[in-house]
Amino acid sequence: MQLKSKLLAGFAALMLAGPAAAEGIERAAIVMPGSISDNGWNQAGFEGLTKAGEALGFEAAFSESVHQPEQIEVLSDYARRGYDLVIGHGGEFQDAVERVAARFPETMFMVNNGLGTKDNIANADFYFSQIAYLMGYVAGSMSDTGTIGIIAAQQFKFTTDTVAGYEAGAKAANPEVRVLVTWTGDWDDIAKGKEAALNQISQGADVVWPTMDSATLGSMQAVQEKGVYGIGIYRDAINEWPKILQSAILDVRGNMRSYLELAAAGKLEGALYRADMGNELAMRIGSFHPDIPVGVVDEVNKLIDAMKSGTLVVHPQ
Amino acid sequence: MIDLVLLGDVLAGTARLGTPIAFAAVGGVIAERGGLYNIGLEGQILVGALGAAAGSFATGSALIGLGCGIICGLISGLLLGYMSIRLRINQLVGGIALNLLLAGLTAFLSRQIFGAQAGGARVNGFSQIDIPFLSDLPVVGPSLFSQDPLFYLLIGLAIAAWFWLMKSHKGLDLRAVGENPKAADLAGVPVFRMQYLAIAVSGVLAALAGVHLVLSQVYVFAEGMSAGKGFIALAAIILGRWSPIGAICAALFFGFCDAVQFKLQFTSPEIPYQLFLILPYLASLIALVVLGAKASAPASVGLPYDREHR
């Protein structure tokens, strides 16, 4: 009986929400692969949606720790219940979203770090190589040995773009620079993260950029012990580690806020929303280390202006 | 020509990467020699790491951190022992349950203890000790004789464990329990007491692996920082032929493969990095296939002992 009345309420909401949807969204849901308290990707997705919901006045729902076999069921459940926007949090949701989106053409879907758009599938990601270029420029300018390093876990678009941008930026600062690239194969193995950084440092690297998750902590420890410079990722790491030259802040919450504002205004389309340096809410640099000369700071700021105006285009886009 | 600096780097890396695996592997050997699978090594590494970080965080003393890590390992070992010995539940299932429990529990507790700083809360740890004269030797000096205290503890433990297991009367009792608990029981060996001892020591040794990660390597706790080392240790047990020294050699071999692959990435950047990453697993697979024919696992490992059962 109770179930029935809930269903009826759901139908009623659906009927009511139908015509209003054109004006924006009333209800949005996010489906995430992990726990909402992971202090990382999933927590950012959860907070990104719920905070935006409170500010922009729509109802937000979430499902956490949804694994591959349940993705389709969970996504279609939200669509069936009349949610206007259903977000798959991570590229691994792409296939499931494509299948569900075909069955619910009235519902808008979004894949964070997605891999393809359709009429009712939008994607949001970052212009990774752009911010990596800036980090490479800082590293290349500050290296005394002429050797810098970058450590990544696995090869895919995020990491390969980041490595390419870092190399290009470093070469722009110092054409002779040698860029060491280490792949650790593991996002969370702290001991391996440290070992990779120690190896780069013993090869002469005096600026190291670790781009993993927990494993980054190990690399930063090596940077600290050996007295070289590091570069941060995701947050302004100089607050946690003193020897950080600069940080690449990729703000998932900010990126989601940007497209959710569009969605609330009814302007979200099946397109790719890529955060670049022009979108400071989503992508920005952190604090400069006091060791960095004023000249380099000015150069970096000029590069950012050139990126915003479009005169500097970093590849791969 | 072999570059001596490179060789020194690889040796030092081997010691750093191999030590945690070695601690866990010796722990696993002692449990299996007593007839109990310890699949919970992975979780016990985590709980040891959390104990060490919390103890050192609260008091600022690495030694107290070490003590806390050991106590956490002891409790987790006794818990696994209670499940395996008293409740006689399937030891693989019990171990997996323990891993799941401890992965979640350590994540939860670390947020309670370190709060918003989780992952960024640095603790005091051990610094390297240079052994006089030996640390001045070329190549091996800086890499093997200026390590942290836990590395030396590992060497001492390995010899002690080998001697105890292979040469002492109690060690013989434990091995008898692992081979044939009924016969050992009839001969007057306190089977359950020996098994509890073995699983408790096993938990402590696995926890020491976590202590090493926190207090000697990175000085922070991070969720999931064991990163599969407990499972690699299970392979080291088999590769090491259920001997403490063999297990340590196998663990150091895994560490060596990892250390070498980081070097090879620089010297041969044209080769796909994935090839280097599978090197340790490939090497152990080959070794297991080659040595597997002469497998010498304790005969009664994994079989719960029931006195009433014939």
Boltz contact constraints between the chains, C-beta under 6 A:
constraints:
  - contact:
      token1: [A, 182]
      token2: [B, 265]
      max_distance: 6.0
  - contact:
      token1: [A, 183]
      token2: [B, 273]
      max_distance: 6.0
  - contact:
      token1: [A, 185]
      token2: [B, 277]
      max_distance: 6.0
  - contact:
      token1: [A, 186]
      token2: [B, 227]
      max_distance: 6.0
  - contact:
      token1: [A, 188]
      token2: [B, 224]
      max_distance: 6.0
  - contact:
      token1: [A, 188]
      token2: [B, 227]
      max_distance: 6.0
  - contact:
      token1: [A, 189]
      token2: [B, 227]
      max_distance: 6.0
  - contact:
      token1: [A, 190]
      token2: [B, 218]
      max_distance: 6.0
  - contact:
      token1: [A, 190]
      token2: [B, 222]
      max_distance: 6.0
  - contact:
      token1: [A, 190]
      token2: [B, 225]
      max_distance: 6.0
  - contact:
      token1: [A, 191]
      token2: [B, 17]
      max_distance: 6.0
  - contact:
      token1: [A, 191]
      token2: [B, 217]
      max_distance: 6.0
  - contact:
      token1: [A, 194]
      token2: [B, 218]
      max_distance: 6.0
  - contact:
      token1: [A, 195]
      token2: [B, 13]
      max_distance: 6.0
  - contact:
      token1: [A, 195]
      token2: [B, 17]
      max_distance: 6.0
  - contact:
      token1: [A, 195]
      token2: [B, 262]
      max_distance: 6.0
  - contact:
      token1: [A, 196]
      token2: [B, 262]
      max_distance: 6.0
  - contact:
      token1: [A, 199]
      token2: [B, 262]
      max_distance: 6.0
  - contact:
      token1: [A, 202]
      token2: [B, 9]
      max_distance: 6.0
  - contact:
      token1: [A, 203]
      token2: [B, 266]
      max_distance: 6.0
  - contact:
      token1: [A, 214]
      token2: [B, 222]
      max_distance: 6.0
  - contact:
      token1: [A, 217]
      token2: [B, 218]
      max_distance: 6.0
  - contact:
      token1: [A, 217]
      token2: [B, 220]
      max_distance: 6.0
  - contact:
      token1: [A, 217]
      token2: [B, 222]
      max_distance: 6.0
  - contact:
      token1: [A, 218]
      token2: [B, 218]
      max_distance: 6.0
  - contact:
      token1: [A, 221]
      token2: [B, 218]
      max_distance: 6.0
  - contact:
      token1: [A, 240]
      token2: [B, 120]
      max_distance: 6.0
